[in-house]
Amino acid sequence: MAEQRRDGRDARGVREGVPAGEAWGRRARPEEALAWEVLVATARRTVQDALVVGTSGNVSVRVGDTVLVTPTGVPYDRLTPDDVVGVDLDGRQVLGSLLPTSELPMHLAVYTTTDAHAVVHTHAVHATAVSTLVTELPTIHYMAAALGGPVRVAPYATYGTAELAENMLRALADRSGCLLRNHGTITHGATLDQAYDRTAQLEWMCRLWLTASSVPGLNPTLLSAEQMAEAGERLRGYGQP
C-alpha cells in the first residue's frame, strides 16, 4: 500500500525543512525525468482502470542504478515533474523531497534478483479475492504462460516488511507475476508497459476464474501442464519481431 507516512513529513509526505520540489540529493537527469513522466502516467492508469483505489498500490522503474518510485500518500493526479522520487539499489534516497512508497522493499527485491526494469503493484479486486481462496491461480487460461506458468500466491505478511518481500520472491521464482495473499498483485517487466500489461492480464484471469467458478453445479475446465507448456512455447514468438 502507499497511504502510510513516516515521522518527519507533512501531509504530502515531504521531509521537514526540505521545500517541495527541491531535490533531496542530486537533480534528476534527462533520462530520469522522462522515465518519471511515464511512471506517473502508468500510476494514473492503475486508478483509471480500477486496479487501485486512492493511493493504494505503487509503481517503479529502474534507470541505471536508480529506482524511480511513486511516493507514499500522494494521489497520483497531484504528482508533477518536480515530485520525482528516486533511490539507489540499497534504498538510499537520491532524488526528491517526498518519501518513497512503504512497499519499497518489494520493488528493490525484484530489481536486485531479476533483470526487470519496471514493477507494478496493485490492489486489484478480483486478484485480491483470488489470493484469499487458493495457493495458486488455477490454469483457467493459457495467458498464465505469459507470466512464466501457473501464478502462485505469496503467503501473507505485513505490508512494507522484509518478510513480505521474501515471500514475494519465492512466489516469483521463474515467474514475472504473482498474487500476494489478502493484499494484491505484483508484476515486473522490461518496461512499464509490459509490467502493466501483465498486471492487467493477471486481474483478467482472476476475474475469469471467479466468474466460471460461480456457476452452480459446474466446475471450470482447466488446462493441463502439457497444454500450458505448449502455449508458453507459442507465446515466446508472439507479436511483431
C-alpha positions as a Markdown table, in Angstrom:
| # | Residue | x | y | z |
|---|---|---|---|---|
| 1 | Met | 0.0 | 0.0 | 0.0 |
| 2 | Ala | 1.1 | 3.6 | -0.3 |
| 3 | Glu | -1.1 | 5.6 | 2.1 |
| 4 | Gln | 1.1 | 5.4 | 5.2 |
| 5 | Arg | 3.6 | 8.2 | 6.2 |
| 6 | Arg | 6.6 | 8.1 | 8.4 |
| 7 | Asp | 7.5 | 10.7 | 11.1 |
| 8 | Gly | 9.1 | 14.0 | 9.9 |
| 9 | Arg | 6.8 | 14.5 | 7.0 |
| 10 | Asp | 3.9 | 16.9 | 6.3 |
| 11 | Ala | 0.5 | 15.9 | 4.8 |
| 12 | Arg | 2.1 | 15.2 | 1.4 |
| 13 | Gly | 5.0 | 13.2 | 2.8 |
| 14 | Val | 7.5 | 16.0 | 2.3 |
| 15 | Arg | 10.5 | 15.9 | 4.6 |
| 16 | Glu | 10.6 | 18.7 | 7.2 |
| 17 | Gly | 12.9 | 21.5 | 6.2 |
| 18 | Val | 13.0 | 20.4 | 2.5 |
| 19 | Pro | 10.9 | 22.6 | 0.2 |
| 20 | Ala | 8.5 | 20.7 | -2.1 |
| 21 | Gly | 10.2 | 20.2 | -5.5 |
| 22 | Glu | 13.7 | 20.6 | -4.1 |
| 23 | Ala | 15.9 | 17.6 | -4.7 |
| 24 | Trp | 16.9 | 15.6 | -1.7 |
| 25 | Gly | 20.2 | 14.7 | -3.3 |
| 26 | Arg | 21.1 | 15.5 | -6.9 |
| 27 | Arg | 18.9 | 16.7 | -9.7 |
| 28 | Ala | 17.1 | 14.3 | -12.0 |
| 29 | Arg | 19.0 | 13.5 | -15.2 |
| 30 | Pro | 17.1 | 13.9 | -18.5 |
| 31 | Glu | 16.5 | 10.2 | -18.9 |
| 32 | Glu | 15.2 | 10.0 | -15.3 |
| 33 | Ala | 12.9 | 13.0 | -15.9 |
| 34 | Leu | 11.5 | 11.2 | -19.0 |
| 35 | Ala | 11.1 | 7.9 | -17.1 |
| 36 | Trp | 9.3 | 9.8 | -14.3 |
| 37 | Glu | 6.7 | 11.1 | -16.8 |
| 38 | Val | 6.0 | 7.5 | -18.0 |
| 39 | Leu | 5.8 | 6.3 | -14.4 |
| 40 | Val | 3.3 | 8.9 | -13.4 |
| 41 | Ala | 1.2 | 8.1 | -16.4 |
| 42 | Thr | 1.3 | 4.4 | -15.6 |
| 43 | Ala | 0.3 | 5.1 | -11.9 |
| 44 | Arg | -2.6 | 7.2 | -13.0 |
| 45 | Arg | -3.7 | 4.4 | -15.4 |
| 46 | Thr | -3.9 | 1.9 | -12.5 |
| 47 | Val | -6.5 | 4.2 | -10.9 |
| 48 | Gln | -8.4 | 4.8 | -14.2 |
| 49 | Asp | -8.6 | 1.1 | -14.8 |
| 50 | Ala | -9.8 | 0.4 | -11.3 |
| 51 | Leu | -6.8 | -1.7 | -10.3 |
| 52 | Val | -6.2 | 0.5 | -7.2 |
| 53 | Val | -8.3 | 2.9 | -5.1 |
| 54 | Gly | -7.0 | 6.2 | -3.9 |
| 55 | Thr | -3.2 | 6.0 | -3.1 |
| 56 | Ser | -3.0 | 2.2 | -2.8 |
| 57 | Gly | -0.6 | 0.3 | -5.0 |
| 58 | Asn | 2.7 | 1.6 | -6.4 |
| 59 | Val | 4.8 | 1.7 | -9.5 |
| 60 | Ser | 8.5 | 1.9 | -10.1 |
| 61 | Val | 11.0 | 1.9 | -12.9 |
| 62 | Arg | 14.8 | 1.4 | -13.0 |
| 63 | Val | 17.0 | 3.8 | -14.8 |
| 64 | Gly | 20.6 | 2.6 | -14.5 |
| 65 | Asp | 21.3 | 2.1 | -10.8 |
| 66 | Thr | 18.5 | 4.5 | -9.7 |
| 67 | Val | 14.9 | 3.3 | -9.0 |
| 68 | Leu | 12.2 | 5.9 | -9.5 |
| 69 | Val | 9.2 | 5.1 | -7.4 |
| 70 | Thr | 5.8 | 6.6 | -6.5 |
| 71 | Pro | 5.8 | 8.4 | -3.2 |
| 72 | Thr | 3.7 | 7.4 | -0.2 |
| 73 | Gly | 0.4 | 9.0 | 0.5 |
| 74 | Val | 0.2 | 11.3 | -2.6 |
| 75 | Pro | -2.7 | 10.9 | -5.1 |
| 76 | Tyr | -1.3 | 10.2 | -8.5 |
| 77 | Asp | -3.2 | 13.1 | -10.1 |
| 78 | Arg | -1.3 | 15.5 | -8.0 |
| 79 | Leu | 2.2 | 14.3 | -9.0 |
| 80 | Thr | 4.2 | 16.8 | -11.1 |
| 81 | Pro | 7.7 | 16.6 | -12.7 |
| 82 | Asp | 9.1 | 18.3 | -9.6 |
| 83 | Asp | 7.9 | 15.4 | -7.4 |
| 84 | Val | 10.3 | 12.8 | -8.8 |
| 85 | Val | 11.4 | 10.3 | -6.1 |
| 86 | Gly | 14.4 | 8.1 | -6.6 |
| 87 | Val | 16.5 | 5.7 | -4.5 |
| 88 | Asp | 19.6 | 3.6 | -5.2 |
| 89 | Leu | 19.5 | -0.2 | -5.1 |
| 90 | Asp | 20.2 | -0.1 | -1.4 |
| 91 | Gly | 17.2 | 2.0 | -0.8 |
| 92 | Arg | 19.0 | 5.3 | 0.0 |
| 93 | Gln | 17.1 | 8.2 | -1.4 |
| 94 | Val | 19.0 | 10.2 | -4.1 |
| 95 | Leu | 16.1 | 12.2 | -5.7 |
| 96 | Gly | 13.2 | 14.1 | -4.4 |
| 97 | Ser | 11.7 | 15.5 | -1.2 |
| 98 | Leu | 8.8 | 13.1 | -0.9 |
| 99 | Leu | 9.0 | 9.8 | 1.0 |
| 100 | Pro | 9.1 | 6.7 | -1.2 |
| 101 | Thr | 6.3 | 4.1 | -1.1 |
| 102 | Ser | 6.2 | 1.9 | 2.0 |
| 103 | Glu | 6.4 | -1.1 | -0.3 |
| 104 | Leu | 9.9 | -0.1 | -1.4 |
| 105 | Pro | 11.4 | -3.4 | -0.1 |
| 106 | Met | 9.3 | -5.4 | -2.6 |
| 107 | His | 10.4 | -3.2 | -5.5 |
| 108 | Leu | 14.1 | -3.4 | -4.6 |
| 109 | Ala | 13.9 | -7.1 | -4.1 |
| 110 | Val | 12.7 | -7.5 | -7.6 |
| 111 | Tyr | 15.5 | -5.3 | -9.1 |
| 112 | Thr | 18.3 | -6.9 | -7.1 |
| 113 | Thr | 17.3 | -10.5 | -8.1 |
| 114 | Thr | 16.0 | -10.2 | -11.7 |
| 115 | Asp | 16.8 | -8.2 | -14.8 |
| 116 | Ala | 13.4 | -6.3 | -14.5 |
| 117 | His | 13.3 | -2.6 | -15.3 |
| 118 | Ala | 9.7 | -2.0 | -14.1 |
| 119 | Val | 7.4 | -3.1 | -11.3 |
| 120 | Val | 3.7 | -2.6 | -10.9 |
| 121 | His | 1.9 | -3.4 | -7.6 |
| 122 | Thr | -1.9 | -3.2 | -7.3 |
| 123 | His | -4.8 | -4.0 | -5.0 |
| 124 | Ala | -7.0 | -5.2 | -7.9 |
| 125 | Val | -10.3 | -6.5 | -6.6 |
| 126 | His | -10.6 | -9.9 | -8.4 |
| 127 | Ala | -6.9 | -10.8 | -8.0 |
| 128 | Thr | -7.0 | -9.9 | -4.3 |
| 129 | Ala | -10.2 | -12.0 | -3.9 |
| 130 | Val | -8.5 | -15.0 | -5.5 |
| 131 | Ser | -5.5 | -14.5 | -3.3 |
| 132 | Thr | -7.7 | -15.3 | -0.3 |
| 133 | Leu | -9.0 | -18.6 | -1.8 |
| 134 | Val | -6.2 | -20.6 | -3.3 |
| 135 | Thr | -2.4 | -21.0 | -3.1 |
| 136 | Glu | -2.1 | -20.9 | -6.9 |
| 137 | Leu | -4.4 | -19.5 | -9.5 |
| 138 | Pro | -6.0 | -22.4 | -11.4 |
| 139 | Thr | -4.9 | -22.6 | -15.0 |
| 140 | Ile | -8.1 | -21.2 | -16.4 |
| 141 | His | -6.4 | -19.6 | -19.4 |
| 142 | Tyr | -3.2 | -20.1 | -21.4 |
| 143 | Met | -2.1 | -16.5 | -20.8 |
| 144 | Ala | -0.8 | -17.7 | -17.5 |
| 145 | Ala | 2.1 | -18.9 | -19.6 |
| 146 | Ala | 3.0 | -15.3 | -20.4 |
| 147 | Leu | 3.8 | -14.9 | -16.7 |
| 148 | Gly | 6.0 | -18.0 | -16.7 |
| 149 | Gly | 3.4 | -20.6 | -15.7 |
| 150 | Pro | 0.7 | -21.1 | -13.0 |
| 151 | Val | 0.5 | -17.9 | -10.9 |
| 152 | Arg | 1.5 | -18.6 | -7.3 |
| 153 | Val | 0.1 | -16.8 | -4.2 |
| 154 | Ala | 2.8 | -15.5 | -1.8 |
| 155 | Pro | 1.9 | -16.1 | 1.9 |
| 156 | Tyr | 0.6 | -13.2 | 3.9 |
| 157 | Ala | 3.0 | -10.8 | 5.6 |
| 158 | Thr | 2.5 | -7.2 | 6.9 |
| 159 | Tyr | 2.9 | -4.7 | 4.1 |
| 160 | Gly | 6.2 | -2.9 | 3.7 |
| 161 | Thr | 8.2 | -5.6 | 5.5 |
| 162 | Ala | 11.2 | -7.7 | 4.6 |
| 163 | Glu | 9.1 | -10.8 | 5.2 |
| 164 | Leu | 6.6 | -9.8 | 2.6 |
| 165 | Ala | 9.4 | -9.1 | 0.1 |
| 166 | Glu | 10.9 | -12.6 | 0.8 |
| 167 | Asn | 7.5 | -14.3 | 0.4 |
| 168 | Met | 7.0 | -12.5 | -2.9 |
| 169 | Leu | 10.4 | -13.5 | -4.2 |
| 170 | Arg | 9.7 | -17.2 | -3.6 |
| 171 | Ala | 6.3 | -16.9 | -5.4 |
| 172 | Leu | 8.0 | -15.0 | -8.3 |
| 173 | Ala | 10.7 | -17.7 | -8.9 |
| 174 | Asp | 10.7 | -18.3 | -12.7 |
| 175 | Arg | 7.7 | -16.0 | -12.9 |
| 176 | Ser | 7.0 | -12.4 | -13.9 |
| 177 | Gly | 4.0 | -12.0 | -11.6 |
| 178 | Cys | 2.3 | -13.4 | -8.5 |
| 179 | Leu | -0.5 | -12.8 | -6.1 |
| 180 | Leu | 0.0 | -11.5 | -2.6 |
| 181 | Arg | -2.4 | -13.2 | -0.1 |
| 182 | Asn | -5.0 | -10.8 | 1.2 |
| 183 | His | -3.2 | -7.9 | -0.4 |
| 184 | Gly | -3.0 | -7.8 | -4.2 |
| 185 | Thr | -0.7 | -8.3 | -7.2 |
| 186 | Ile | 2.8 | -7.6 | -8.3 |
| 187 | Thr | 4.3 | -8.0 | -11.8 |
| 188 | His | 7.5 | -6.9 | -13.4 |
| 189 | Gly | 8.8 | -6.5 | -16.9 |
| 190 | Ala | 11.4 | -4.9 | -19.2 |
| 191 | Thr | 9.3 | -1.8 | -19.5 |
| 192 | Leu | 6.4 | -0.1 | -17.6 |
| 193 | Asp | 4.1 | -1.0 | -20.4 |
| 194 | Gln | 5.0 | -4.7 | -20.2 |
| 195 | Ala | 4.7 | -4.8 | -16.4 |
| 196 | Tyr | 1.4 | -3.0 | -16.6 |
| 197 | Asp | 0.0 | -5.4 | -19.3 |
| 198 | Arg | 1.0 | -8.3 | -17.1 |
| 199 | Thr | -0.9 | -6.8 | -14.2 |
| 200 | Ala | -4.0 | -6.3 | -16.3 |
| 201 | Gln | -3.8 | -9.9 | -17.7 |
| 202 | Leu | -3.5 | -11.3 | -14.2 |
| 203 | Glu | -6.5 | -9.4 | -12.9 |
| 204 | Trp | -8.5 | -10.5 | -16.0 |
| 205 | Met | -7.5 | -14.2 | -15.4 |
| 206 | Cys | -8.6 | -13.9 | -11.8 |
| 207 | Arg | -11.9 | -12.4 | -12.8 |
| 208 | Leu | -12.4 | -15.2 | -15.4 |
| 209 | Trp | -11.8 | -17.9 | -12.8 |
| 210 | Leu | -14.1 | -16.4 | -10.3 |
| 211 | Thr | -16.8 | -16.0 | -12.9 |
| 212 | Ala | -16.5 | -19.5 | -14.2 |
| 213 | Ser | -16.4 | -21.0 | -10.7 |
| 214 | Ser | -19.5 | -19.2 | -9.6 |
| 215 | Val | -21.8 | -21.2 | -11.9 |
| 216 | Pro | -23.8 | -23.6 | -9.6 |
| 217 | Gly | -23.2 | -27.3 | -10.3 |
| 218 | Leu | -20.3 | -26.8 | -12.7 |
| 219 | Asn | -16.6 | -26.6 | -12.5 |
| 220 | Pro | -14.4 | -24.8 | -15.0 |
| 221 | Thr | -12.2 | -26.9 | -17.2 |
| 222 | Leu | -8.5 | -26.2 | -16.5 |
| 223 | Leu | -5.5 | -26.5 | -18.8 |
| 224 | Ser | -3.0 | -29.4 | -18.2 |
| 225 | Ala | 0.7 | -28.8 | -17.7 |
| 226 | Glu | 1.3 | -30.0 | -21.2 |
| 227 | Gln | -1.2 | -27.6 | -22.7 |
| 228 | Met | 0.4 | -24.7 | -20.6 |
| 229 | Ala | 3.9 | -25.7 | -21.8 |
| 230 | Glu | 2.7 | -25.7 | -25.4 |
| 231 | Ala | 1.1 | -22.3 | -25.0 |
| 232 | Gly | 4.3 | -20.9 | -23.4 |
| 233 | Glu | 6.3 | -22.0 | -26.4 |
| 234 | Arg | 4.0 | -20.3 | -28.9 |
| 235 | Leu | 3.8 | -17.1 | -26.8 |
| 236 | Arg | 7.6 | -16.8 | -27.0 |
| 237 | Gly | 7.2 | -16.0 | -30.7 |
| 238 | Tyr | 4.1 | -13.8 | -30.3 |
| 239 | Gly | 3.9 | -10.3 | -31.6 |
| 240 | Gln | 5.9 | -8.3 | -34.0 |
| 241 | Pro | 9.6 | -9.0 | -34.5 |
